[in-house]
């Protein structure tokens, strides 16, 4: 029986099963609407005018967007369109349909669906076919699927980036048993390419081997008081070419036929966590072997070994929370690559609730990556067997830190005011053979201080902030400083039905103390909602820029945007009537 025939049989069986389920729920048909229509419509207009420069956009532009969604007994049919004075587009993605009927504890997926068994077997891969998942009891969870994992795609030189492939069919299952203090989970996925889905004429003489894959995983988790342990292992047996010669018959051939192009790949991860009073200590380890991949993964991040240590806890009655982690990673596990890369990173974060009105937080992270490129000429041209050539050793360093303070200066039923401050720092550097690279180092500072005041009964808010950004100079890069204030206002009218807002900003850019440019920007906006279905929005922006060093002309730009949107759903009319009453 072919994969395609089995797909149709399973699909038809589950379709009739879903119809039978619907027949057992006929008492709901009279209560629920058989057809539900929802969607929305929006119309936006933009006017633009520039002085001092050529216009950088059209003086007038409009765009009309619409979407409709028909729900027919759970079958979703989405439609959408977009029309403007520049183009028109229409989408009708009904060629990807999905049915999701359910019965008792069973949830079905018919048509297009996706499931996740494990990161090492089926990991969110979309399939076209049928599936079921659910929990028959508190202790058990099961899932099965069968369908097409990949379409047949013929080689096409006119489509850049499109890789040819055979039609790929697959099936899999997952079973998890939960007991007191732990759980056990097993899953598998079997995938196979159909070589007959593309003929020789379609392949245009290009070699395209058909694959077959069997991926399995076993997960064990157990808690012993304050200690918890998790272990997971995965095996992926992959035949790279189904036309290759079969090997001598073995017991495993009844499950997965072995060929000369068949290889096995491993992956595993483990974690250990221990709780001591208010502190948690965790250890983690993961190893994904070279070339590990499965037919249930879109992308295989393989040939990696990762180890982590995590410590978190609270002090001073929970007022101070600390979280730190250290990790390392390396690749080229079997030494077959021409380059090795390893990294070491650490992070520390703290949050202090000093009082009910004062909160302080800080964090620091450090990343180090090391790359060693081995050339074949090292052995050929090496004169001294003791001296090691290291001119192809690279080191990249990144440090980042930030701190913030939030202080509520006053709070009452009528007014509130708060002060906030934050600063960020980032530094990067590169080294080759213990020598710093020219123009590779950089340091950047960014800071913001702001004050906000609100008058609650009048729905009025006022804010002031000062922003600064500084690029620290080095031997080849000058100092760059940008700073300026921002003032914001917002006011609500008619019981907050109409919301207005305005902001005025100024910033000045300097290089080695010399002013480069100045920018003023003024923004005004208003928005309102009518009966939850209609909304209006108006915004305007005026920007003025003056350049002093590059002999560029000063210019101004004015933009107006008016938008209207309408949303409707089966419950909209009821909600509107309740508002009117």
LUMROTI-957157 format. One line per 10 residues: number of its first residue (from 0); for each residue x, y, z of C-alpha. Coordinates in nm, 3 decimals. Layout:
NUM) X,Y,Z ~ ...
This chain:
0) 0.000,0.000,0.000 ~ 0.153,0.332,-0.110 ~ 0.196,0.636,0.115 ~ -0.057,0.831,-0.094 ~ -0.325,0.559,-0.066 ~ -0.275,0.530,0.309 ~ -0.303,0.908,0.340 ~ -0.640,0.908,0.164 ~ -0.768,0.617,0.375 ~ -0.672,0.785,0.704
10) -0.807,1.121,0.585 ~ -1.143,0.973,0.477 ~ -1.170,0.773,0.801 ~ -1.113,1.077,1.020 ~ -1.345,1.286,0.803 ~ -1.629,1.037,0.855 ~ -1.538,1.019,1.223 ~ -1.568,1.399,1.248 ~ -1.905,1.382,1.071 ~ -2.017,1.118,1.319
20) -1.901,1.342,1.600 ~ -2.104,1.628,1.457 ~ -2.406,1.398,1.433 ~ -2.371,1.320,1.803 ~ -2.383,1.697,1.873 ~ -2.697,1.779,1.675 ~ -2.851,1.939,1.982 ~ -2.603,2.226,1.943 ~ -2.685,2.300,1.579 ~ -3.004,2.483,1.662
30) -2.829,2.687,1.931 ~ -2.513,2.785,1.743 ~ -2.503,2.977,1.417 ~ -2.403,2.745,1.130 ~ -2.236,3.032,0.941 ~ -2.049,3.313,1.112 ~ -1.902,3.608,0.927 ~ -1.648,3.846,1.075 ~ -1.398,4.089,0.936 ~ -1.303,4.449,0.902
40) -1.249,4.742,0.669 ~ -1.000,5.026,0.696 ~ -0.937,5.334,0.483 ~ -0.629,5.550,0.537 ~ -0.533,5.872,0.358 ~ -0.195,6.044,0.376 ~ -0.109,6.395,0.256 ~ 0.255,6.506,0.232 ~ 0.434,6.834,0.162 ~ 0.806,6.918,0.168
50) 0.996,7.250,0.163 ~ 1.366,7.284,0.087 ~ 1.409,6.939,-0.071 ~ 1.245,6.729,-0.337 ~ 0.944,6.535,-0.212 ~ 1.042,6.192,-0.086 ~ 0.692,6.044,-0.126 ~ 0.368,6.103,-0.314 ~ 0.174,6.418,-0.213 ~ -0.141,6.211,-0.164
60) -0.186,5.842,-0.104 ~ -0.475,5.630,0.007 ~ -0.506,5.262,0.087 ~ -0.816,5.051,0.143 ~ -0.778,4.722,0.331 ~ -1.045,4.465,0.392 ~ -1.075,4.114,0.529 ~ -1.357,3.864,0.563 ~ -1.362,3.538,0.753 ~ -1.640,3.286,0.697
70) -1.679,3.023,0.970 ~ -1.897,2.737,0.843 ~ -1.935,2.480,1.121 ~ -1.572,2.536,1.221 ~ -1.434,2.556,0.866 ~ -1.251,2.887,0.834 ~ -1.244,3.059,0.493 ~ -1.035,3.380,0.514 ~ -1.038,3.641,0.236 ~ -0.848,3.968,0.221
80) -0.777,4.250,-0.023 ~ -0.580,4.571,-0.041 ~ -0.635,4.860,-0.283 ~ -0.446,5.186,-0.316 ~ -0.366,5.446,-0.577 ~ -0.045,5.251,-0.640 ~ -0.151,4.886,-0.663 ~ -0.419,4.628,-0.593 ~ -0.375,4.288,-0.431 ~ -0.615,4.009,-0.347
90) -0.562,3.701,-0.135 ~ -0.777,3.394,-0.111 ~ -0.577,3.137,0.087 ~ -0.849,2.873,0.076 ~ -0.603,2.631,-0.082 ~ -0.481,2.571,0.272 ~ -0.780,2.456,0.475 ~ -0.800,2.306,0.820 ~ -1.074,2.132,1.014 ~ -1.041,2.100,1.391
100) -1.332,1.891,1.523 ~ -1.320,1.747,1.873 ~ -1.494,1.471,2.063 ~ -1.457,1.422,2.437 ~ -1.080,1.427,2.501 ~ -0.979,1.391,2.135 ~ -0.882,1.695,1.926 ~ -0.851,1.629,1.553 ~ -0.661,1.813,1.281 ~ -0.779,1.756,0.925
110) -0.618,1.925,0.628 ~ -0.326,2.151,0.716 ~ -0.201,2.122,1.072 ~ 0.112,2.110,1.282 ~ 0.220,1.927,1.596 ~ 0.520,1.910,1.825 ~ 0.631,1.576,1.967 ~ 0.987,1.669,2.063 ~ 1.258,1.914,1.947 ~ 1.435,1.608,1.802
120) 1.149,1.433,1.616 ~ 0.845,1.633,1.504 ~ 0.905,1.997,1.599 ~ 0.616,2.213,1.479 ~ 0.643,2.098,1.118 ~ 0.333,2.169,0.907 ~ 0.174,1.866,0.741 ~ -0.120,1.808,0.511 ~ -0.321,1.511,0.628 ~ -0.481,1.407,0.956
130) -0.385,1.406,1.321 ~ -0.524,1.358,1.668 ~ -0.402,1.458,2.013 ~ -0.548,1.463,2.361 ~ -0.542,1.331,2.716 ~ -0.765,1.029,2.783 ~ -0.686,1.065,3.154 ~ -0.488,1.281,3.393 ~ -0.188,1.052,3.354 ~ -0.183,0.995,2.978
140) -0.134,1.219,2.674 ~ -0.123,1.078,2.321 ~ -0.085,1.215,1.969 ~ -0.074,1.065,1.618 ~ -0.037,1.215,1.271 ~ -0.014,1.109,0.908 ~ 0.028,1.328,0.604 ~ 0.243,1.510,0.354 ~ 0.545,1.689,0.499 ~ 0.673,1.840,0.176
150) 0.535,1.906,-0.172 ~ 0.705,1.791,-0.489 ~ 0.900,2.085,-0.633 ~ 1.069,2.056,-0.972 ~ 1.395,2.241,-1.040 ~ 1.334,2.595,-1.168 ~ 1.626,2.821,-1.252 ~ 1.396,3.125,-1.261 ~ 1.304,3.089,-0.893 ~ 1.602,3.191,-0.682
160) 1.630,3.016,-0.348 ~ 1.372,2.747,-0.429 ~ 1.520,2.403,-0.370 ~ 1.381,2.105,-0.565 ~ 1.234,1.821,-0.360 ~ 1.027,1.507,-0.389 ~ 0.691,1.474,-0.221 ~ 0.763,1.365,0.135 ~ 0.510,1.163,0.335 ~ 0.532,1.086,0.703
170) 0.358,0.947,1.007 ~ 0.435,0.954,1.377 ~ 0.305,0.914,1.729 ~ 0.371,1.035,2.081 ~ 0.278,0.887,2.418 ~ 0.343,1.052,2.755 ~ 0.273,0.904,3.096 ~ 0.264,1.132,3.400 ~ 0.304,0.991,3.747 ~ 0.359,1.143,4.088
180) 0.674,1.351,4.071 ~ 0.767,1.277,3.712 ~ 0.680,1.179,3.357 ~ 0.795,0.952,3.072 ~ 0.753,1.041,2.705 ~ 0.829,0.852,2.385 ~ 0.777,0.968,2.027 ~ 0.876,0.871,1.676 ~ 0.846,1.007,1.323 ~ 0.889,0.813,0.999
190) 0.936,1.007,0.676 ~ 0.999,0.895,0.320 ~ 1.043,1.073,-0.014 ~ 0.839,0.951,-0.309 ~ 1.083,0.925,-0.598 ~ 0.797,0.884,-0.844 ~ 0.658,1.231,-0.762 ~ 0.909,1.384,-1.009 ~ 0.999,1.227,-1.343 ~ 1.330,1.258,-1.526
200) 1.193,1.533,-1.747 ~ 1.096,1.740,-1.443 ~ 1.440,1.692,-1.286 ~ 1.608,1.829,-1.601 ~ 1.901,1.596,-1.551 ~ 1.979,1.724,-1.201 ~ 2.066,1.459,-0.941 ~ 1.814,1.455,-0.657 ~ 1.844,1.161,-0.415 ~ 1.530,1.051,-0.230
210) 1.558,1.017,0.149 ~ 1.406,0.807,0.424 ~ 1.420,0.890,0.794 ~ 1.321,0.737,1.127 ~ 1.357,0.961,1.433 ~ 1.282,0.854,1.790 ~ 1.322,1.012,2.131 ~ 1.279,0.912,2.495 ~ 1.230,1.168,2.774 ~ 1.246,1.095,3.148
220) 1.172,1.346,3.422 ~ 1.165,1.283,3.795 ~ 1.153,1.489,4.113 ~ 1.310,1.372,4.439 ~ 1.207,1.621,4.704 ~ 1.399,1.941,4.626 ~ 1.596,1.777,4.344 ~ 1.456,1.739,3.991 ~ 1.623,1.557,3.702 ~ 1.542,1.558,3.330
230) 1.708,1.340,3.065 ~ 1.625,1.312,2.695 ~ 1.790,1.114,2.418 ~ 1.715,1.102,2.046 ~ 1.822,0.884,1.753 ~ 1.781,0.977,1.388 ~ 1.845,0.707,1.127 ~ 1.869,0.869,0.785 ~ 1.905,0.709,0.443 ~ 2.048,0.976,0.215
240) 1.976,0.792,-0.111 ~ 1.701,0.531,-0.148 ~ 1.859,0.410,-0.471 ~ 2.174,0.298,-0.289 ~ 2.245,-0.071,-0.236 ~ 2.078,-0.254,0.052 ~ 2.293,-0.393,0.327 ~ 2.280,-0.746,0.461 ~ 1.945,-0.818,0.625 ~ 1.938,-0.747,0.997
250) 1.670,-0.745,1.266 ~ 1.628,-0.367,1.240 ~ 1.543,-0.403,0.871 ~ 1.188,-0.492,0.972 ~ 1.159,-0.140,1.114 ~ 1.395,0.057,0.891 ~ 1.571,-0.099,0.589 ~ 1.945,-0.029,0.598 ~ 2.137,0.081,0.288 ~ 2.493,0.182,0.213
260) 2.389,0.548,0.244 ~ 2.220,0.496,0.584 ~ 2.371,0.670,0.887 ~ 2.267,0.715,1.249 ~ 2.289,1.044,1.439 ~ 2.243,1.115,1.809 ~ 2.127,1.403,2.026 ~ 2.072,1.434,2.398 ~ 2.008,1.686,2.672 ~ 1.989,1.676,3.049
270) 1.902,1.917,3.327 ~ 1.934,1.914,3.703 ~ 1.773,2.162,3.944 ~ 1.800,2.185,4.321 ~ 1.618,2.419,4.558 ~ 1.786,2.548,4.874 ~ 1.557,2.770,5.079 ~ 1.486,3.072,4.855 ~ 1.756,2.979,4.602 ~ 1.747,2.760,4.291
280) 2.053,2.605,4.131 ~ 2.033,2.453,3.785 ~ 2.273,2.267,3.556 ~ 2.207,2.197,3.189 ~ 2.384,2.006,2.914 ~ 2.295,1.943,2.549 ~ 2.482,1.766,2.273 ~ 2.353,1.756,1.916 ~ 2.577,1.542,1.700 ~ 2.719,1.647,1.364
290) 2.469,1.621,1.075 ~ 2.179,1.542,1.311 ~ 1.849,1.626,1.143 ~ 1.505,1.476,1.094 ~ 1.219,1.511,0.848 ~ 1.016,1.679,1.121 ~ 1.252,1.976,1.161 ~ 1.267,2.283,0.937 ~ 1.617,2.372,1.049 ~ 1.874,2.156,1.226
300) 2.109,2.345,1.458 ~ 2.352,2.055,1.491 ~ 2.719,1.987,1.570 ~ 2.690,2.175,1.899 ~ 2.769,2.108,2.262 ~ 2.625,2.343,2.526 ~ 2.662,2.357,2.904 ~ 2.490,2.605,3.138 ~ 2.478,2.691,3.509 ~ 2.189,2.895,3.652
310) 2.151,3.040,4.002 ~ 1.852,3.247,4.112 ~ 1.712,3.350,4.445 ~ 1.575,3.622,4.671 ~ 1.713,3.809,4.971 ~ 1.589,4.052,5.236 ~ 1.242,3.908,5.250 ~ 1.202,3.893,4.874 ~ 1.290,4.260,4.815 ~ 1.611,4.174,4.627
320) 1.591,3.920,4.344 ~ 1.909,3.792,4.177 ~ 1.942,3.580,3.864 ~ 2.271,3.470,3.713 ~ 2.373,3.222,3.446 ~ 2.697,3.110,3.286 ~ 2.718,2.904,2.971 ~ 2.961,2.770,2.716 ~ 2.919,2.632,2.366 ~ 3.145,2.471,2.106
330) 3.109,2.313,1.764 ~ 3.317,2.082,1.541 ~ 3.258,1.794,1.779 ~ 3.424,1.536,1.555 ~ 3.709,1.764,1.440 ~ 3.619,1.741,1.071 ~ 3.563,2.113,1.004 ~ 3.839,2.352,0.899 ~ 3.743,2.591,1.180 ~ 3.648,2.561,1.545
340) 3.421,2.806,1.723 ~ 3.356,2.824,2.094 ~ 3.182,3.082,2.308 ~ 3.156,3.168,2.674 ~ 2.885,3.397,2.808 ~ 2.754,3.508,3.142 ~ 2.472,3.727,3.267 ~ 2.371,3.879,3.599 ~ 2.049,4.065,3.676 ~ 1.919,4.216,3.999
350) 1.595,4.385,4.097 ~ 1.551,4.571,4.425 ~ 1.213,4.687,4.553 ~ 1.363,4.930,4.803 ~ 1.023,5.072,4.903 ~ 0.670,5.064,4.766 ~ 0.758,5.370,4.559 ~ 1.122,5.303,4.465 ~ 1.235,5.023,4.234 ~ 1.593,4.970,4.112
360) 1.710,4.716,3.855 ~ 2.045,4.640,3.694 ~ 2.189,4.377,3.461 ~ 2.519,4.282,3.300 ~ 2.603,4.034,3.025 ~ 2.931,3.924,2.877 ~ 2.986,3.727,2.557 ~ 3.314,3.581,2.430 ~ 3.351,3.386,2.107 ~ 3.670,3.220,1.989
370) 3.728,3.102,1.632 ~ 4.028,2.894,1.526 ~ 4.072,2.847,1.151 ~ 4.304,2.561,1.062 ~ 4.474,2.584,0.724 ~ 4.614,2.282,0.545 ~ 4.932,2.482,0.488 ~ 5.003,2.491,0.863 ~ 5.139,2.138,0.849 ~ 5.302,2.185,0.508
380) 5.489,2.506,0.594 ~ 5.552,2.442,0.964 ~ 5.927,2.449,1.036 ~ 5.914,2.425,1.414 ~ 5.689,2.143,1.545 ~ 5.670,2.314,1.885 ~ 5.575,2.666,1.768 ~ 5.206,2.690,1.681 ~ 5.081,2.923,1.410 ~ 4.804,3.139,1.557
390) 4.754,3.416,1.301 ~ 4.413,3.268,1.215 ~ 4.279,3.280,1.570 ~ 3.997,3.532,1.621 ~ 3.833,3.652,1.942 ~ 3.516,3.863,1.962 ~ 3.408,4.027,2.287 ~ 3.079,4.194,2.375 ~ 2.984,4.355,2.706 ~ 2.645,4.506,2.784
400) 2.508,4.663,3.101 ~ 2.201,4.862,3.195 ~ 2.049,5.015,3.506 ~ 1.713,5.179,3.571 ~ 1.542,5.358,3.859 ~ 1.166,5.416,3.891 ~ 1.055,5.646,4.173 ~ 0.692,5.735,4.243 ~ 0.716,6.087,4.385 ~ 0.350,6.113,4.477
410) 0.023,5.934,4.424 ~ -0.332,6.022,4.527 ~ -0.688,5.992,4.396 ~ -0.646,6.309,4.191 ~ -0.278,6.333,4.093 ~ 0.030,6.119,4.042 ~ 0.389,6.190,3.946 ~ 0.691,5.970,3.886 ~ 1.060,6.002,3.800 ~ 1.245,5.742,3.595
420) 1.605,5.706,3.489 ~ 1.783,5.449,3.274 ~ 2.132,5.408,3.128 ~ 2.266,5.148,2.884 ~ 2.623,5.059,2.794 ~ 2.757,4.834,2.521 ~ 3.113,4.760,2.413 ~ 3.247,4.534,2.139 ~ 3.602,4.438,2.052 ~ 3.784,4.199,1.821
430) 4.129,4.049,1.854 ~ 4.348,3.843,1.622 ~ 4.639,3.658,1.774 ~ 4.619,3.867,2.093 ~ 4.633,4.194,1.895 ~ 4.336,4.432,1.881 ~ 4.194,4.488,1.535 ~ 4.197,4.843,1.399 ~ 3.856,5.011,1.396 ~ 3.699,4.698,1.547
440) 3.642,4.834,1.900 ~ 3.337,5.042,1.987 ~ 3.169,5.177,2.300 ~ 2.820,5.318,2.316 ~ 2.626,5.489,2.597 ~ 2.257,5.577,2.600 ~ 2.068,5.749,2.881 ~ 1.715,5.872,2.948 ~ 1.572,6.069,3.239 ~ 1.202,6.147,3.252
450) 0.933,6.300,3.471 ~ 0.560,6.232,3.434 ~ 0.266,6.406,3.601 ~ -0.105,6.316,3.570 ~ -0.431,6.480,3.675 ~ -0.665,6.182,3.692 ~ -1.014,6.342,3.708 ~ -0.940,6.547,3.396 ~ -0.759,6.260,3.219 ~ -0.463,6.493,3.162
460) -0.099,6.384,3.144 ~ 0.225,6.578,3.106 ~ 0.571,6.436,3.054 ~ 0.925,6.565,3.011 ~ 1.232,6.360,2.920 ~ 1.594,6.417,2.823 ~ 1.771,6.170,2.594 ~ 2.141,6.134,2.520 ~ 2.345,5.893,2.308 ~ 2.725,5.894,2.297
470) 2.958,5.694,2.074 ~ 3.294,5.685,2.254 ~ 3.584,5.781,2.022 ~ 3.873,5.550,1.940 ~ 4.188,5.585,1.728 ~ 3.995,5.598,1.400 ~ 3.642,5.703,1.498 ~ 3.556,6.050,1.635 ~ 3.324,6.117,1.925 ~ 2.955,6.133,1.834
480) 2.700,6.282,2.074 ~ 2.326,6.326,2.021 ~ 2.103,6.477,2.290 ~ 1.779,6.664,2.330 ~ 1.453,6.698,2.526 ~ 1.097,6.579,2.456 ~ 0.772,6.721,2.596 ~ 0.448,6.520,2.574 ~ 0.085,6.611,2.648 ~ -0.231,6.399,2.639
490) -0.592,6.483,2.723 ~ -0.917,6.290,2.716 ~ -1.256,6.445,2.642 ~ -1.620,6.335,2.669 ~ -1.562,6.067,2.928 ~ -1.242,5.950,2.753 ~ -1.424,5.882,2.425 ~ -1.199,6.132,2.245 ~ -0.826,6.102,2.312 ~ -0.580,6.372,2.205
500) -0.202,6.375,2.224 ~ 0.087,6.601,2.130 ~ 0.466,6.594,2.157 ~ 0.751,6.834,2.080 ~ 1.108,6.707,2.044 ~ 1.446,6.862,1.975 ~ 1.779,6.688,1.928 ~ 2.124,6.803,1.828 ~ 2.405,6.588,1.688 ~ 2.769,6.677,1.756
510) 3.100,6.532,1.640 ~ 3.409,6.615,1.844 ~ 3.222,6.914,1.990 ~ 3.114,7.053,1.651 ~ 2.741,7.071,1.574 ~ 2.640,6.859,1.275 ~ 2.263,6.905,1.263 ~ 1.952,6.998,1.459 ~ 1.609,6.839,1.427 ~ 1.274,6.971,1.553
520) 0.968,6.746,1.541 ~ 0.610,6.821,1.641 ~ 0.340,6.555,1.649 ~ -0.034,6.600,1.711 ~ -0.299,6.330,1.710 ~ -0.656,6.245,1.805 ~ -0.855,5.921,1.807 ~ -1.205,5.807,1.899 ~ -1.410,5.487,1.901 ~ -1.779,5.476,1.811
530) -1.987,5.184,1.940 ~ -1.680,4.955,1.953 ~ -1.703,4.890,1.579 ~ -1.596,5.222,1.429 ~ -1.278,5.414,1.497 ~ -1.128,5.737,1.365 ~ -0.766,5.842,1.391 ~ -0.596,6.167,1.286 ~ -0.224,6.238,1.313 ~ 0.005,6.511,1.184
540) 0.383,6.537,1.193 ~ 0.600,6.841,1.121 ~ 0.978,6.789,1.103 ~ 1.243,7.056,1.048 ~ 1.608,6.962,0.995 ~ 1.908,7.194,0.970 ~ 2.256,7.073,0.867 ~ 2.561,7.285,0.945 ~ 2.866,7.086,0.835 ~ 2.788,6.913,0.506
550) 2.644,7.221,0.329 ~ 2.310,7.047,0.299 ~ 1.999,7.268,0.273 ~ 1.760,7.295,0.563 ~ 1.422,7.142,0.495 ~ 1.082,7.078,0.648 ~ 0.829,6.798,0.597 ~ 0.460,6.794,0.690 ~ 0.250,6.476,0.694 ~ -0.122,6.434,0.766
560) -0.283,6.092,0.810 ~ -0.656,6.031,0.845 ~ -0.775,5.678,0.911 ~ -1.109,5.506,0.952 ~ -1.169,5.142,1.045 ~ -1.475,4.926,1.091 ~ -1.481,4.586,1.260 ~ -1.772,4.347,1.268 ~ -1.837,4.005,1.419 ~ -2.144,3.800,1.517
570) -2.147,3.965,1.861 ~ -2.101,4.325,1.750 ~ -2.469,4.410,1.711 ~ -2.550,4.280,2.058 ~ -2.273,4.488,2.214 ~ -2.383,4.799,2.025 ~ -2.744,4.757,2.141 ~ -2.629,4.723,2.501 ~ -2.434,5.048,2.467 ~ -2.736,5.228,2.326
580) -2.954,5.105,2.612
